[in-house]
Amino acid sequence: QVQLVESGGGLVQPGGSLRLSCASSRSIFNTYTMAWYRQAPGQQRERVATITNAGGTDYADSVKGRFTISRDNAKNTVYLQMNSLKPEDTAVYYCNRLPRYLEMNWGQGTQVTVSS
């Protein structure tokens, strides 16, 4: 079964940084458009960043200028560099494929907590 495995979360102080990773076991991963999502308690899942197979990127307004999405196709991995973190960035972060009708099975996600 193809999996997405997110990692790199943790507890960080406001203003700090984290780098999340999303690894896939699928060998054709490099043809996919991928996205990072997050879900805070009691809230709907929100898409925060997107990267095409050609490297084009897009960001939610809430993270623009602070987060950077990138990919290493040789490693079947997508990254999310998060800088200047705020308490409102606290959430479980997930990755998946776009468009939605081609989604893969969701991984467990990785918890990011921004708190002093």
C-alpha positions as CSV (number, residue, x, y, z in Angstrom):
1,Q,0.0,0.0,0.0
2,V,1.4,3.4,-1.0
3,Q,2.1,5.6,2.0
4,L,2.7,9.2,2.8
5,V,4.9,9.7,5.9
6,E,5.1,13.1,7.4
7,S,7.8,14.0,9.9
8,G,9.7,16.9,11.4
9,G,7.1,18.4,13.7
10,G,7.7,19.4,17.3
11,L,7.4,22.1,19.9
12,V,8.9,25.4,19.0
13,Q,8.8,28.9,20.4
14,P,7.1,31.8,18.5
15,G,9.5,33.1,15.9
16,G,11.2,29.7,15.6
17,S,11.6,27.4,12.6
18,L,10.8,23.9,11.7
19,R,11.3,21.8,8.5
20,L,8.7,19.2,7.7
21,S,9.3,16.2,5.4
22,C,6.8,14.2,3.5
23,A,8.1,10.9,2.0
24,S,6.3,8.7,-0.5
25,S,6.8,5.1,-1.4
26,R,5.4,5.7,-4.9
27,S,8.1,5.7,-7.6
28,I,6.2,8.1,-9.9
29,F,5.9,10.7,-7.1
30,N,7.9,13.1,-9.2
31,T,5.0,13.5,-11.6
32,Y,2.6,14.7,-9.0
33,T,1.5,18.1,-7.8
34,M,1.8,17.9,-4.0
35,A,0.4,20.0,-1.2
36,W,0.8,20.6,2.5
37,Y,-2.3,20.9,4.6
38,R,-2.8,21.6,8.3
39,Q,-5.7,20.9,10.7
40,A,-6.0,22.6,14.0
41,P,-8.3,21.2,16.8
42,G,-11.9,21.9,15.9
43,Q,-11.1,23.3,12.5
44,Q,-11.3,22.1,9.0
45,R,-8.2,21.0,7.1
46,E,-6.6,23.9,5.4
47,R,-4.2,23.8,2.4
48,V,-1.2,25.9,3.1
49,A,1.3,25.3,0.2
50,T,1.4,23.6,-3.2
51,I,4.2,22.6,-5.5
52,T,3.8,21.3,-9.1
53,N,6.0,18.6,-10.7
54,A,7.9,21.5,-12.4
55,G,8.5,23.3,-9.1
56,G,5.9,26.0,-9.3
57,T,4.6,27.0,-5.9
58,D,1.6,28.6,-4.3
59,Y,0.8,29.6,-0.7
60,A,-2.1,30.4,1.5
61,D,-2.1,34.1,2.5
62,S,-1.7,33.1,6.1
63,V,1.8,31.6,5.5
64,K,3.0,33.5,2.5
65,G,6.5,34.9,3.1
66,R,7.1,32.6,6.0
67,F,6.8,29.1,4.6
68,T,8.6,27.6,1.7
69,I,7.6,24.3,-0.1
70,S,10.2,22.4,-2.0
71,R,10.8,18.9,-3.3
72,D,13.5,16.3,-4.0
73,N,12.2,14.0,-6.6
74,A,15.1,11.7,-6.3
75,K,14.1,11.0,-2.7
76,N,10.4,11.1,-3.4
77,T,10.1,13.8,-0.7
78,V,8.4,17.1,-0.3
79,Y,9.5,19.6,2.3
80,L,7.9,22.5,4.1
81,Q,10.3,25.0,5.6
82,M,8.4,27.1,8.2
83,N,10.0,30.2,9.6
84,S,8.7,33.0,11.9
85,L,6.3,30.5,13.4
86,K,3.2,31.9,15.2
87,P,1.0,30.2,17.8
88,E,-1.8,30.1,15.2
89,D,0.4,27.8,13.1
90,T,-0.2,25.1,15.7
91,A,-1.8,22.2,14.0
92,V,-1.3,18.7,12.6
93,Y,0.4,19.0,9.2
94,Y,-0.3,16.6,6.4
95,C,0.8,16.2,2.8
96,N,-1.1,14.8,-0.2
97,R,-1.5,14.8,-3.9
98,L,-3.5,17.3,-6.0
99,P,-6.0,17.4,-7.5
100,R,-8.3,16.1,-4.8
101,Y,-9.8,13.3,-6.9
102,L,-6.3,11.8,-7.1
103,E,-5.6,11.9,-3.4
104,M,-3.5,9.2,-1.9
105,N,-4.2,7.6,1.5
106,W,-3.7,10.2,4.2
107,G,-0.7,9.7,6.5
108,Q,-0.7,10.2,10.2
109,G,0.5,13.8,10.0
110,T,3.1,15.5,12.1
111,Q,2.2,17.7,15.1
112,V,3.5,21.3,15.1
113,T,3.1,23.2,18.4
114,V,4.1,26.9,18.6
115,S,4.2,28.0,22.2
116,S,6.3,29.8,24.7
